[in-house]
């Protein structure tokens, strides 16, 4: 597997939940509409000044930082012939050279003065459809596994828009985000695949619980 060494931040965004209008003047409270900033302090719970509307599916220590590969923006813009605004997917950092196939669950990165660890693939939700008015985009994100991913914070610290993100430690199990997404979304009865993902102790606790439950049903 090709391992990335240094990623470049193409966008750095935070934002608190606010009302977003979509469709026929419908409204939803969401944290997806973030604003590009120059600097923010990253705590164990996430960036100061950042927040989520639905704590059931977003936020918390295992999901403190949301990352999305910049390369996918060009892919989606070409496929749907539509420009996408910065942080379309509600991610905090949009990065180059860190695709889902190259980043593994448990990998540790330095992000500015902070240190983060990859915990799970991002599960895209219908808020993306509401923001982009494109239901096919959400479907394609799941089909391709180009969902982005989430991280916990191992060391708190300041992050700037010109910070690099550098790989400190590649996880020995080498279970990529793309592989995890394939098991989570498309191969839900793959016992060996589920076991392989569960073999990464650093996996987000929510994914651990869900995959353990799946495995129990398959082998009992």
N, C-alpha and C positions, 0 to 999 in steps of 0.2 A: 504493500500500500504506500502510495506517495504521501509523505508527511509534510505538512506546511510548517514553515519556520516563523515567518513574520507576516502578519496581516496588516493591511492599511485601513484605517477608519475612513469610510467615504461619507458617513453621516453619523451624528451623535445626537440622540433625541431623548427627551423626557417629557412628562406631562401628567397632570392630575386628571382624574375622570371628569368629563363634562358632557353636556348634551350634544348629540350629533343628529342632524336631520337626514333622513334617507327616504327613498321611495316617494310616496304621495304624502309628503309633509308628516311622516311618522318620526318619532323621536326615540332615542335610546341613550342611556347613560353609559359611557364607555371611556376607557383610557387609551384607545387606539390612536387618537389624534394627538400625536406628540409634536413638540416643537424642537427644532435644531438649536443646540446650545453650544457654548464654548467650553464650559467646565462644570463638573458636578462631583460631589463626594459619594463614593459607593460604600454603603454599609452592608451588613449581612442580610438585611431585608430588601435591599435594592438601592437605587440612586435617591438621594434626597431631592424632593421635588417631583418624584415620579410616583405613580399609583395605579391601581386597577379598580375596576368597578365590581367585578364578580370574583370574590375570593375563593369560590369553589373551584374555579378553573384557571385562575391566574394568581401570580404573586406567591409569597412565602419564600423561605430560605432556599429551597431546591429550585426555585424559579425566579431568582432575584434579578437576573440579567437575561434579556432576550436578544438573540443574535440572528441576523439574516444575511446570507451571502449576496453581495452586490451584483455578482454575475447574473443572478436570476432576474434582476430587473430588466436587463436587456433582452433576455429570453422571453419574458412575459410581454414586454412591450412590442416585440416583433411578432409574437404569436397572435396577440389580440389587437395589434395596431392601435395602441392607446398608451399615451404617456402616463407614468405613475409618479405621484408626488413622493418626496423623501419620507422615509419611515411609513410607507403604505401599510405595512403589516404590523405596525405598532411596536416594532423592534427598537431597542435602545441603541444598538450599534449595528451599522451596516458595514460589512467588511469584505475585503478582497482576499483571495487565496485561502479561503477556509470553507470549502464546500462540504456538504454532508458526507460525501464519500471519503473525504480525507480527515475528518474530525471524528474522534472516538469518544464514547462515553467514558468519563474518568480522566480525560486529558486535562492538563493544568496549564493555564496561560497567565502571563503577566499582562495586565491591561492598565497602562499608565502606572500609578503607584499601587494599584490593587492586584490581587491574585484571585483568579476565578477557576472553577472546575466545571466541565461539561457534565450535565446530569441526565438529560433526556432530549428527544426530539420535541419540537413544538407541535402541539395538536391544534391545527388551524380551526377557527370557529366561524360561525355565520356572520360575525361582525365584519369580517373581511369582505364578504359579499355585500353587506349593507354599505360599507364605505366605498367600494369600487363599482357597485351596481353591475357586477359581473359574476354570476353564479358559476360559470365555467372555470374561472380562475381558482376558486377553492377546490373544485373537483380535480383540477390538474395538479395542484399542489400535493394533494393526497396521492394521486396516481403516480407522480414522479418521485415522491419522497422529498421534494424540495420545500421543506416546511420551515427551515431554520431550526434553532435549538435553544435550550435554556441552560443556565449555569447557576451554581451556588458561589458564594463569596468566601474564600479561605482567608484572605487578608484584606481589610478595608483600606481605602485610599482614594486619592483624587484622580480623576480621569479628565483629560482634555481632548478636544476634537482632533488635535494633531498627535495624540498618543499612538504609539504602535501597540499591537497585540502580538506577543511573542510566546511561542511554545516553550514551556519550562520542562514539562515531563509528559511523555507520551505513554498512555496506559498500556500495560503489558498484554492485556487480553485482546486489544485491537478489535473491538466491536464498534464499527462505525455508526454514526447517526443514521446513515442511509440504510444499513442493515437492520438496525433497531426499528426504523420506520416500516421496513418491509414486513417484519414479524408482527408489529403492532397493528398495521392496517390491512395487510394482504395475506399473511400466512398465519392466521390465528390458531390453526390446529397443528402447527409445526412444533412438535414436542422438543426436538433437539435444538431448534432455533430459539425457542423460549428459554430453554435451559442455558443456552449460550449467553443470551442477554442477561439473564438472572445471575450469571457467573460474575458479572461486574458489580462488586459490592457498592461502588459509588453511584450506582443507578438511583435516580430519584425515588423516594419512598413510595410515592403514589403509583408509579409504574411497577415497582416491586410487588406491591399488594395486588394490583390488577393482573399481572402476569402469573403470580403464584396461584391466584384464583382460577385463571384459565387452565393452568397446568393441572391443578387438582381435578378439575372437571374432565380433563382429557385422559388421565391415567387411573381414574377410579371407576 
